[in-house]
Amino acid sequence: MSTDTVEAGAGWWVKNSRALLKLAFPLILTNFAYVALTTVDIVMLGRLGAVEIAAAGLAIVLFNQLRTTGTGLVTGVSNLVAEARVRGDRERVRQLLFAGFFWATVCGVVFAAVLLLIGPLLLWLGQSPVVVDKAGDFLMIMAPGMLPCLWFQNLRHFTTGLKRPGPLLAITLASVGATIGLNYVLIYGKLGLPAFGFLGVAIATVTVFLLSFLAFVAVISRDSEIRPYLSWSGGGRWSPDAVRSVWRLGLPIAGTYASEAGFFSVLTLIIGTLGVEALAAQTVLNQIIYIVFMISAGLSHAASIHISEASGADDYVAARRMGLLGLGWGVVAMLGIAVVYVAMPGRIASLFLSAEHAGSSGIIALTTTGLLIAALMQVFDASQNIGNGIMRGVGDTVSPFRISLVGYWLIGLPAGYLLGVTADRGVEGVWIGQTIGLAATAVILVIAFLRRVDRLHRAGPGAPALVTRSS
């Protein structure tokens, strides 16, 4: 039995809090840097004109929807690697890396083809032909970038599973600087290059994706603990079982990511029917929530890795505690941010409003109200996000997908529509319904985690933690 199992005092919680935060902190900073990376493109496009930002914005949204789904498919690599590493199965770790690359490549090719062929569907959905035409030009350049983007994500999850995510933050920060510089040079035609206009943003983005991946490979190739896993020589790299494992664990994660994104998108469409001011307030609130969400995303991933390690060692008491520890830190972080929301909601809202909206008291008032609701909502949002991670840590990615369908679509969406539209509570009603859906999802996920980990503990040593564990 692990010493962690018999340690029940405050010492265990302090020691493992340090371990959890040590892994989570660089992941959170990397997430923040990635938010900055995606924001740069929008800011630069905002200087070029309404049609350009509409077309490029549409293209970027489509790209990111597919990128998120592809990332979900390789997210499970980190958990599988963590469990294999704690068992000392180095060959399995190597096989999982190559299996992740296989699925990242398959997704990259398929999604790139979808982006190149999606134009007629956009026209059928009522988008402006001028915007669709320009978006098609933008996607023609962006689509191939899906490959290095997903390759990078596979390496990211692989190194996180090995608990060596160090270069991620530095590379992401460098990517932000490179994106700013390349956008300026390519949009306006500096350093002797032609001016590509808004297409320069697409060229810059794809270039940064490729350079980031190559830089990541170069950095970890110099890491003595990681380098042996990167060699293409020798046998045993291709493993059908590893390929199936990544698919079985990753497919429901991809589905969960798509379900959550779709939930927020549909609620945004509902809010759009309530007026321009409501939609503007929703845009601001979503951006604020997206930034803060990066904290729970880092905690979720870190807790998931620690639980996978405990599960690999058949220490389900420690796995249970790590799940509760991750949830506890997520709630503490969100309550701290809630204090700021309650203390200065109007000031926060004003930071995210563009100059033409700054004088609109209606938008500021709606966003201020939304932040007061978000003070509670983000506690549940963080809890359901961490709940997904800790369930992934004990190998269950199917239940979170099913739970998301219930919490988001069968509870949250009807509640938002009934309160916002039917009961005529407006945008505040939709936000309250969204909070109800997130709360239901969080509660069900936590209960499911506790039941699963207790069941595994009762089953005793040798119980299959990850549903994809090789036989």
N, C-alpha and C positions, 0 to 999 in steps of 0.2 A: 504493500500500500504506500502511496506517495506521502511524503511528509506534509504536503499541502493539505492532505485529507484530514490529518489529525490536528493541524493548527487551526484553532477556531477563534483565537483571541484577536485583539486589535492589531497585533503584529502582522497577521496574514493580510488584513485589509490594507494596511499602510504599505507593505511590501509590494503587493500586487497592484495597488493604485499607482505606485511609481512605475511599475513595469508597463501597465496599461497606458499611462499618459506618455511614457517615453516612446512607445510605438505610435500612439495616436497623434502626438504633437507634430512631427514632420509630415504626416498625412494631411492633417488639418491645414498646415501652412501651404502644402502643395495644392490642396483644393482651393484655398484663397487665391493663390497665384494663378490657378487655371481660370478662376472667375475673371481675374484681371486680363488674362490672355484673350478670352472670348469678348470682353468688353471693348478692347482696343479696336477691333474690327468695326464694331457698331459706331464708335465715336468717330473714326476716320470716315466711315461711309456717310455719317450725318452731315459732312461738309460738302457733299457732292450733288445733292438734289433729291427731291422726293421720289422720283421714279427709280433712281439708282439705289437708294436705301431700301425702298420697298422690294425691288427685285433681289438684291443681295440678301436682304433680311429674310425673304421667303426661302431662298436657297440655303442659307445657313440653318434655318429652322429645320428644313427637311434633312439636311446633312446630320445635324445633331440628334434628331430623332433616331435615325438609323445607327449612328455612332453609339448612342446610349444602349441600344439593343445589342449591338455587337460586343460592347464592353461587358454587358451582363453575361454574355455567353462565356467569356473567359475569366469572369470574376472568381468563379469557383476554383480556378487554378491555385490561388493563394491558400485556400483551405486544404486542398488535396496535398499540396507541397508541404504545408505545415505538419500535417499528420504523418506523411511519409518521412519527413526529416526527423521527427521525434522518435520514429521507429527505427531510424538508422538505415532506411532503404534508399541509398543514394541513386541506384539505377532507376528506381521508380520516380524520383525527383526529376532526373534527366528526361525520362519518357514523358512526364507531364508537361515539361517545358515545350517539347516538340509537338505534343498534342495540342497545346494552346496555340502554337504558331499555325498548326494545320487549320484549326477552326477560325482563327483570325484571318487567315488567307481566304478561306472559303467565304466567310462573311464579307470580307473586303471586295472580292470580285462580284458577288451577287448584289451587294448594296450599291456598288459603283454602277452596275448595269441598270439597277432600278432608278438611280438618280438621272441617268442619261435618257431614260425612256419615259419619265414621269410627266413630261410636258402636256400631252393630250388630256391626262387626268386632271391637271390643274385647270385647264380650260373648261372642262366639263363641270368642275366645281365652281365655276363662275369667276375665276380670276381674270384680271385684265390681260388681254393678248399682248400688250406692250410689255407689261411686267413679266409675264410668262416667257416671252422671247428673250428678254435680258437675263432672267433667272436661268434659262437654259444655257446661255453663253457662260454664265458664272459657274454652273454645275459641270459644264464640259471640262473646265479646268479643275474644279474641286473634287470631282468624283474619284480620280486615281489616288487622291490623298487619303482615301479611306483605308488603304492598305497600310502605309506606314503608321497611320494613326492607331489602328487596331493592333499592329505589331508592338507599338510602344506600350499600349495598355496591357498586353500579355506579359511583357517584361516587367511592367510595374507590379502586377499582381504576383508574378513569380518571385521577384526580389522581396516583396512584402511577406510572402509565405516563408521566406528564409530569414525574416526579421532583419533584412539589410536594405531598407528603403532610402538610405542616405542620399544618393545622387539625385533623387526625384525632385527635391525642392530647388536645388541649384540649377538643374536643367530647365525646370519650368520657369524660373525667374529669368534665366538667360533667353528663353523662348519669348517672354514678354518683350524684352529689349529688342530682340531680333525682329519681332513682328512690327513694332513701332518703326524701326529703321527701314525695313523692307517696304512697308506700306507707303512711307513717305517717298522713298526712291522710286518705286514702281508706279504709284498713282500719278505723281507729278513729273516723272521723267528726269531724275537727277543722275549725276555721275556718268553722263553720256548715254544713258539708257532712254528709250522712247517712253512717253507718257502713256500708260495703259489705262488710266482712269480707274473706274470702279473694278475692272477686271484685275487691276494690280493687287487688290485685296485678296482675290482668289489665288493668284500666283504666289503672293507672300505667304498665305496660309499653308498651301501645299508644301512650299519650300521649308517652312518651319517644321511641319510634321515630319518631313524626311530627315532634316538636320537633327531634330530632337531624338528620333529613333537611333540614328547613327551615333550621336553623342552618348546616348544611353548604353549602347553596345560597347563603345570604346571605353567608357568609364568602368563598367562592370567586368570587362575583359581583363582589367588590371587588378581586380579583386581576387585574391588567392583562393577564397572560399567559393566563389561563384564560377570562376573561369573553367574548372573541370566540367561543369554542366553545359558549357556552350560549344564544346567540340562536336563537329559533325563527323569526325572519324570514329571508326569502331562500330561494332554492331549493337543491337538492342535499343537504338534510339526510337525507332518506329514501333509502337505498341498499340494494336487494336483495342486492347483493354483500356489503356490510358486515354485513347481517343473517345471511347464510349463513356469513360468516367467523366471527362470534362463536359461532354455533351449532356449526360444525364443530370449532372449537378448544375450546369450552366443554363440549360434551356429554361427551367422554371424561373431562374433569376432574371433572364432576359424578359420573360413574360411579365414578371412582377414590375420590372422597370417600365416596361411599355404600358402596363395597367395604370401605374401611378401617374406617368406623364399624361396619359389619355384622360384620366380623372380630372387633373388640373386644367387641361386644355378644354374639356367640355364645360367645366364650370366657368371658364373665361368666356366661352361663347355665350353662355346663359347671361353672364354679366353684361356682355356686349349688347344684348337686347334691351338693357335698362338705360342706355344712353351713353353719350361720349364721355361725360364726366365720370361715370361709374367705371367705364373701361380704362380710362386714364388712371384712376385710383387703383384699379386692379393691377395694372402694369407696374406701377410704383411698388405696391405691396408685394407682388410676386418677386420683384428684384431684391427687395430687402430680405424676404424669406429665403430666397435662393442663396444669398450670401451667408446668412446665419446657418442654413441647412448644412453647410460644409463642415461645421463643428461636429454635428451628430454623425455625419458621414465618416469622418475620421475615427471617432469613437466606435462606431459600428464595426468598421473594418478591423480595428485593433482588437476589440473584444472577440470578434469572430476568430481571429488567428489564435489567440490565447486559448479559446475554448476548443478549437481543433487540436491543439497540442495536448490539452488535458484529456480529450476524448481518445487521442492516439495512444495515451498512456493508461487508458481505462480508468481515469480518475474523474468520475462524474460528479463527485461532491465538489471538487475544485471547478469543474465546468459550470455547475449550477451557480456557485458563488461568483465566478467571473461574469456570468450573464447579469446577475443582479448588480454587480459592481459597475459594469458598463452602463446599465440603465440608470443607476444612481448618479453617476457623473454626468450623464446626458441631462437628467432633470435639473441637477444643480446648475449646469451651464445655462440652460434655458431660463431658469428662474432669475439668474443674474441679469440676463439680457432683458427679461420682462420688466425688471425694475427700471431699466433705462427707457423702455417703451412707455411705461406709465408716467415717468417723470417728465419726459420731453417729447411726446409724440408729434406735435406740430413741427418742432425743429428738425426732427429726423425726416419727416415727410418732405419738408422744404429742400433738403439736401438732394433729393432724387427727382425733383421736378425741374424740367427744362425751363428756359427763360420765358417762353411764351405761355407757360402754365403757372408761373410763379405768382401771378396776380389773381388766380382763380381761387376764391375762397371756398367754392363748392368742392373742388378736387382735394384741396388741403383738408377740408372738414371730413370728407369721406375717408381719406387715407389715414387721418388721425384716429377716426373710429375703428378703422381696420386694424391699426397697430394695437389698440386696446384689446381687440378680439384676438389678435395674433399673439399677445402676451401669454394667453392660455393655450391657443392653438399650437404654438411651437413646442410646448411641453409634450403634447401628444404626437406631434410630427416627429420629434426626436425619438420618442419612445418607440413609435412604430418602425422608424428607420433602424434603430439599434436592435429592435425585436427581429427584424429581418436578418441582421448580421449574426445574432446569437443563435438563431435557428439554423442558419447556414453553418455555424460552427459545429453543431451536432449532426450535420449531414442532411438536414431536411430543408430542401428548397421548394418542394412541391406544395407543402402546407402554406408557406407565406404567399404563394401565388393564388391559391384558393381563398385564403383569408383576405387578400387584397380585393378579390372580386366581390366578396361579401361586404367588407368594410367600406370600400370606395363606391362601388356601383350599386349595391342593394340597400345601403344605409346612407352614405354620404351624399350621393347624387340626388336621390329622391328628397332627402331632408333639405338640401340646398334649394331645390326647385320649389318645394312646398313652402318653405319659409320666405324665400326671396320673391317668387313670382305669384304663387297661389295666395299666400297670406299677405302679399303686397308689402313685405318688409324691406324690399329693395336689396341693394348690394350687401347691407349688413346681414340680412337674412341668409343670403347665399354663403357668406363667410361663416356664419354660425353653423349652417348645415355642413360645410366643409370640416369644421372643427368636430362636429359630432361623428362624421365618418372617420376621421383620423383617430379620435378617441376610441371608437369601437374597434378599429383595426389594431391599435396598440394593445388594448386589453386582451383581445383574442390571441394575439401573438405571444404575449407574456404567459398567458395560461397554457398555451400550446407548448412553449419552451419548457416550462416547469414540469409539465406532464411527461414530455419526451425524455428529459434528462433524468427524471426520477425512474422512469421505466427502464432506461438503460442501466441505471445504477442497480436496480433490483435484479436485472438479468445477469449481473456479475461480469468478471473479466472475460474478454473475448467477444462481448456483444458488439455487433457492427455499428460503429458510430456514424461514419459516412456511408450513405446508401450506395456509394460508388466504390467502396473499398474493394481492392482486388482480392480475389479468393486465394 
